[in-house]
Structure formats: C-alpha cells, structure tokens
Amino acid sequence: MEQIFLTLLNISITASWIVLAVVLLRFVLKKAPKWTICLLWAIVGLRLIMPFSLESVFSLLPDKEVIDPGTYQVQTGFDPIDNVVNSYLDTHSNPAASNPDAPAPSLPEPSTSTDPISVISQVWLAGVVLMALYSVGSWLLLRRRVAEAIPFKKGIYFCDRVDSAFILGVIRPRIYLPFNLSANQIEHIVCHEQAHLTRRDHLWKPLGFVLLSIYWFNPVMWLAYILLCRDIELACDEKAIRYMDTQTKQGYSETLLACSTSRRMITACPVAFGEVGIKGRIKSVADYKRPAFWVIVIALICCIAVAVCFLTDPAETPDVFDLTLADQEKDALVETYYTWRSNQQGVYYKLAWADFSDTAEKGPTYSGYRYYGTFGDCIVWFRGDVKGTATEVKIADSAFAHPCNADYYVNKDNTLYTLQQAYEQEMISAADVAKVAKNHADYNAAAAENPKAALMELPLTPEKEQHIKQVYLNQLTNPGSNTVDNLPLRVISNYNGVCAVWIGKSSVTMNMETTLLLKKPSVEGKFTGSYVFTFPDSEKFRIYTNDRIYGIETAYEEGILTPEHVELLLEGNRYLHKNSFPDDWKS
Amino acid sequence: MNEIRMGMAESRFADIIWQHEPMTTKDLVAACSEVLQWKRTTTYTVLKRLCERGIFQMQDSVVTSLISKDEFYALQSQRFVDDVFNGSLPAFLAAFTAHKKLSEQEVAEILRQIDRIGKE
C-alpha cells in the first residue's frame, strides 16, 4: 500500500504543476469560451488517471520523481529539504540501514510500527474512505428526499424540501426543481440544466470528486476542483444562453439572482443551479458575446500545448550509454585512471580510450573503456572485458553481472574511486547505481546477442594452450630455459581457427613502444590507410594457426590474419588488454 | 390540529385520495404510481405521515379522509390570514386588491358571501 500511496503522491505533484499552468491560462484566456477551459481541466484529470505516459522533448515536467517508491528517497531538487527528509526517513523506516553491525532481525520488521511512510499511507487511506462515505451518504440522503418528487415533464420533476434545482443520477439523470418557481424561472433553469446534461457534466463532476477523494491530501487538487465546478457552471451558462435574445438573457440573470443560495458546500453529486459563483456568473451572462473564431482557435492551441507539455514525461535524459563524452574528458579520465593504477600497482601501460559504438557492423566492444553516465559531478565509467565468466557483484543492492576484470570507476574532482567506494561515500545514490547496473545488464545482453561474439571462441582448452606453447617452443631456435609449463601465454583471440596470443617473457621494459602498421585493403586500387598497432613489445605478440606460429606482419601478408580479425583485435585495444600481459611481465 | 399543513407534493397526493375516496391501499399505490410515478414504499411513507397529522386515516387497508378538501383549504386560508394579516380579513383584501382589480362579477360574488356570513 505504501507503494500505491507514493506513486499517487508523485502523480499528484506532477499534476499540481499542470493545475498551476491551467490557473495561469484561465487568467490569460478570459475571453475564450469556457468549454475550452474545461478541456484543460480534463487534461489535469487525465494526468491523474493515467498510470503510464508518453515521452516527448516538449515536456515541461520536472525530471525525477519527487519520492522514489522503491527506496523512499526524496528528490525535490532542493538539497536542504532532501537531506533533512531523507535522513529522517532512513533512520526511522529502516533501523538496520543506519546500523550495519546490528544483527539481522530474526523476524521481518513489522512495517506498521514506526515507519513514517506507512503511517502516512494509512492516514491517506482513511481520508479516501471518509470522502467516499461522505459522497455515498449525501447521495443516499438526496435520493430519499427526491423520492416524493412529482413528475413535470419527461426527466423533470418537482420536489418539496429542495432549495435549488439540480440534477441527480448518472445513468438516468433527472432534473429536480423546487416548487416555488415562476413559469419564466422554470424555463431558464430547465434550459440551464439541460445544457448540463448535453455537456455530460453529471458525469464529469462526480468523476472529478472521485479524483479529489483519492488525491485529497494535495491542497492544489481542492483548488482545482473548486475552479472546475465554477468553470463547468460558466460553460453551462454560455451554452444555455447561446441562442437567447437579450430579453431572455436578462430574465436568465434575474433567475440566477433569485435562485442563488448561500450554501457554500463542496458537493459531489448534484450539478445544481445557483450554488456556485453567482456573482461571476451574472456578470458573465451580461457580458456574453459569441466568441470570435480565432479566439477559439487560440484556446484550442493552448489546450493542445498543455497536453503535449504536461501529459508527456521528459525524454530520458541520455545520462547512460551516452557515447559523446568529449575527447578531453575522455583523456582526463584515462589520465586519472593511469595515475591511480600506477600508484596502486606500479607502472602500468596506459591504454587509449577506445571509440565505442554500438553499430551493427562493429557490435559492442569487448574491452577498453566505457562511459556509463554523469550523475551530478560524478562520471561513472567502466574499464574491462565484457566477455568471460560472470560472477555476481553487489553494490548498493544492485547486482552487477560481473565478468572477469570488469571494473567500475567513478571520477569526481579528478580523483578516482571505485563504484563501491563512491556509493559508500554517498557520491552516487543507490538509484544511480541501479541505473548503471541495469544498463550494464542491457549491454551484456546485447553483447551476448551479437553474432560477432560467437566468432571468438574463447577460452581455449588447456590442451590447446599447451599445444600452442609447444609449437612455439618447437619453432624457437633457442628455447633457453622455457618449458611448456613455465611459458607465459595469454590468448587474445580465436577467430576462424586463428589465434592471436601474447607468449613468452619480455626482454624489454614495458615502456618501449613499437608502432606497427598494417595496410588496410585497398579500395579500387587506392590506398585507404593502415591499421595501427602500438606494442610494448611486438616480438611477443604472435599469431597461431594450423600448428604454426607467425609474426603479425607475416600472418597479415599471407592472409592468415584477416582484416576482419585485425579489426576485432583493435576494437577497444583488445590486443592490449591487461590480461594480455603475463604475470611476470613486469621485471 | 394547528400543524395541519401539506407540501405541494403532499397536496397532489391528498387530491388523489379526496378525489377517489374511499380507496384501498392497493388502488392508492397504483394511482400514485401512475400519476406521480411514486414507488410503493414512498406512497406508504407519505400516507403514514399524513395519517399521523390527522388528515387521513387507514383502517383495514382502506384509506379515508378525516378532513374534507374544502375544510382543509379553509383552514389553510384562515391560517394564512392569521399569520400574515394578523387575522384581519379586510387587511388581506386590501393587500389582495392593491395590485389586482376586481371584476364586477367578483365584487358581486364577494358581496353575496358577506351577506351569507352576516346572516349566520
């Protein structure tokens, strides 16, 4: 039930914005026919009813839900309010969260005792029940009163003990008139009430009251309902006097005056004559002019604009999978990572940021960096391999299907943190972590579907690896002290039976770079550029196929290493992945 | 007895009884249903109420009146003059004729009535 209440709370807050816009428009569109204003109220009603909504870029609604039904976190956009409310909610609604060392309760915490959200939800429900009882009660009372009504004309009845004329009934609505009316007055009132019937106000008003009963906790909704009732009456007056001559209109005003009651109650059922806003109505009747065509058009345009702006949710701001991090920002991230990693593990090879794209040709990348989004001033990104055995990691109650070496990092103020640290230090909220997890899961799913992933048959069996090592050793003129058992090997790719591997110990330090160029296939005889490999030590990067080991250039020239395979190796600098360096590489 | 009043709807109901009495309740219900579109329960409710006020009575499912229609409206008129004109009929007549001229026929009729009263 708390979920329902919080969802309704969020809906009513967004609806409040629309109400304020409508109030403003009412003022601006004073010359417009009132039925257009009623359309605007219909839009408010739609928003309150619709559980889902469309997205559009024209939405004027604020981005986030004010209160998250899942985590009870409040995001009003005003930090002081958020902090106060959230800390209160945290300590009161989940005692275990604020004291992680406390032993877990053996029974589930009863949510009724101290949870403020729970209490508020129950108060809300009680309010709804009260409103419902009031409606039903007053309807029943009224029904009793009109039991003794006398028929006058079809659908019109006279009744003792009623102060003013009204309509009762939803399916078969009837007009009830008090007895002490002159013939003239009867004519005017019946005209008005029948206009109500034609406009189906006897349906809209109770519907509005139902919505009010549900959203009773929001004072803006009460304002909306009161204004709605007024606008309904005004629209109805306009419809009634539309074809009246001046004399009849005068009589109508007099009838309005004569029949005005002093009752100010907000009622649900009867659409009564003379209850609401008499002064304003008399004035409107007197001032009534057939509205110009263009006024109607403008009013309708306003309605459509309001619908588009407020019935649609803001388009998901692309804060995840946004592949447009500026180059300098990418470089800054890499720089920070490199510095951090070097401090942690000694000198480390600085990888370049790969150019990610999820296009059909390239498919998702397999290694390298990936930008996950900017939350506030924290940039979340990911560095690692997507393939491999998935072990699950949990950060902030969000599960990350965590293939080997997938690392999540957060950059804030040029300092690097892991995602776990960032969450613990409250730089990133649990909701944001969940977003990252979800997008990574989506990404994994996409990668799994990608046909190219199937092309890489990894990992190799141990026997195969042993075999490759053996072949390598056999080809060495001087094996030295290397044996199959102590020879370091890292397999990078296995594509169509061709493996690219890092094999053997390096004899140079890691900082020596060698650049190697492989000419891309020519197009129409023209040179189109080269594939660029930047190796720390090109000698140890080998291509294996059919019981032979080749150097990369030879393999490429002889067509063993195809351009497609080369592209796979270059994607995200796959060939330079951290795992590509044997453990004892760094000497 | 002073509280013998009827609302407009009740008057219509009373008219039916006065017109057709004595009536069985069954017939009364049927008549009310047709003329007034009242439900059975409503007819019974109103009947009971008017019986309590001493206007009608019900015995063995037969409805009769305790006061005739003329008597009833005579009482009403008297009460009206009492309430509004302090019982002064001349005052009432003055008020009545302030905006409405009486025709010769009406004047003659009134004079005849006055004669009749004077002779009692």
Interface residues (C-beta under 8 A of the other chain):
Chain A: A147 E148 A149 I150 P151 F158 C159 D160 R161 F179
Chain B: G7 M8 A9 E10 R12 L36 Q37 W38 K39 T41 T42 T45 V46
